[in-house]
Amino acid sequence: MRYAQIGVVSFALALGVLGSAIFFAWAIHAHALLTDFTVFWTAPRVEHVYDAAALTAAQAGLPTSGYGTRPFPYPPPALFLISPLTLIAYYPGAIVWTALGLGTFLAASRLYGRAAMLSVFSQMVGIALAAGQMSLLLGAAISAGVAMLDRRPILAGILFGVVGSVKPQLVVLVPLAMMAGGHWRSLVAACASGIASIVLSLLFGPALWLEWFQSLGPFAARITSSEFSRMNMSPGVWFAPLGIVSVAYVFRKTADPNLRLLALGAGACLCFPYMLIYDLSLIAPAAASLMFKPKPFQWCVGAAAFALPWTTPLLAVGAAVLAIGDDARLRRVTWGLNA
């Protein structure tokens, strides 16, 4: 059985590296490497950040300038994260941004054990790195929050609240999860930090929120087009009830951070019409950690979630639920043997 696990883990890691390498090669060929970082670097430098045409024009001359329209779809609190980029030139900024994202993600992964740091080899993380995405920072905050729920509930809630003010679809099920698990202090802290972030964002100008709302229609039309279909991980919002029920069940029945993180990330993916592949990087630490667990069911689930991101949403919520039942059965068998 040990050799079988080694084979499955090796295959999963190989697929993850291969998928990342293919995307890096395509991004270089299509002049799309660090496309999202280019948006983040430019956005705080323009007057009308939610004017997609003006923002794209401001990116002219940068390495990804030939790659279509590049709007900034994040709500105003996200400007707090990217405004420091105005202090640094493009290429040094790209290095700092990538190092910061990767460093924080690895630090959060370490909370799930040393094996979880292999999450950096997953395709989900590789694509996030190639795109220069913010999802590594946000994924680090969510995975750290889940890991610290019992030990540092206030800090966990603050992390959830900050992410919710920047990219709310990633934590749409966090309130439900907190209530199901009885984490009321975390829920209060999340609400407080989220509201504080929104209030502070008014310093950029209240009109900015109206501009953001007005920009969502054109952005939604674009992301649901064929241009993004290959990277869309959502099987459709009709699976939302499955995600909601699974997250509530998992947080109610187990304190295992691996199963909780799997269910939370995948459940959010089931509740929206689109979720791009790099958004699922937040579950990579749990997937990598599970690959090294002793039971075959656990390491098979971890390997599948790690290496086959297109199957991840439905697989992860189902596996998290079944793993709890599997543990319960094992406990009953153990109790019967000991009796």
Phi, psi and omega in degrees: 000325180299318180292326177296318179296317179300319180295316180295315180296316180298319179295318180296316179296320180296317178296320179298313180296318180297315179299319178295317181297319179297318181292319177301316180297317178296317182298320178293316180295322183269006183057039182245010180291130181062030180304314182289325176298322178302320177296313182296323181289326184275324189307312182287358181262353182252158183284317181247089188293335182263010172271101188300320181294316180294320180293319178296319178297325180292341180272359180301136180094345176276163187305330183257020188295342181266010187252070169064191178282134183230089180276175176245100188270000186279149177293163185309324179302337179296338180296335177297326182284327187257347181301325177300342179293344177291347183270358189221146180291168189300304186291315173299325178297321179296321179293313181296316181298315180294317180296320180295314179297313181293319181296313179293325180293318178293322179296318178292322180297326181299336177295343179259009179109163182298323181298330182294341180290347173290356177302336181297341181269000179285153179297325181298317179286321179300318179291323177298320178294316182295325181277345185070039188281155175281350187296337177291318177294315182290320178296323177298319180294318181291312181296322176294320179299316179297318181293332186259008185305317182278327185270321183228068187298323181292313179297319178301315179297320178300317179298316178298318181295319179296315178299320180298329179280344182258315180216079190300333182295337180288333184240025184300331182261004180298315178303317178297316181298318180295319179291319181295324181270357180074026182266068187290324179295320177295321180297315179297316180296322179296314179298317182295314182290324177296314179296319179299319179297319180293316180297315180296329180294343177294344176296335177283350181116123180302329182296340181297326178295319178296318178297323179295312179302319181292334181278347186291325180301304178300323180293318179298322179296325181286315185287341177267005178276176182295340181302325183254000189298326183291335183256001182282121183267351184281127177281353180128146185291347177293349175270001182305317178303324178295316179296318181296311182295319182295315180296316179298318181294314183296314182289337177281326191259340184217151174256006180296115183295332179296310180293323179295316181293319177302311183294319184294313180293314181290323179298320177298322180296329180282347185262002180230152180290343177212144173207116184284160191300324182290340177294333180281000178300338181296336180269355183300321178300319179294318180297315180295320180296317181296331181299338184252013175283159187285332186275135181305321180300319182292311184286337174290317177297314179300316181294319179295315179294327181288316192257341185239070187300335181291339177263355192299310186305304181292320181297315187292315181293321178293318181294321180298318179293314181294326180296324177296315177297322179296317178297321181295318179296319179298320179296320180294319179295316179298317179297321181293322180292319181291328180293000000 
